[in-house]
């Protein structure tokens, strides 16, 4: 599946190379875009999105489960799905973050 690219969220085949037989090869990681993206993530790691359904479910869990962290749960869910959908990209990002000496927050340390 082509990875999403650009601000419009359009599907892009950038990074995929087709052989003459029509066979699609492994996607390539644009190292410069990776560096820029990791730097942006380091300076602003928070994400925001609009979803009343997600907000209601997560607030319910926070109100009914002691020590439930919305932030930690969202990070776990999003990272798991990204790893499933884009395993190569996630592995490169994790490696780049390790090189920068960054580790994920300790479990339960986030406000939520």
ABEGO torsion letter per residue (X at the ends): XBBBBEAAGBBBABGBBBBAAGBBBBBBBBAAAAAAAAAAAAABABBBBBBAAAAAAAAAAAAABBGBBAAAAAAAAAAAAAAAABAAAAAAAAAAAAAAGBBBBBBGABBX
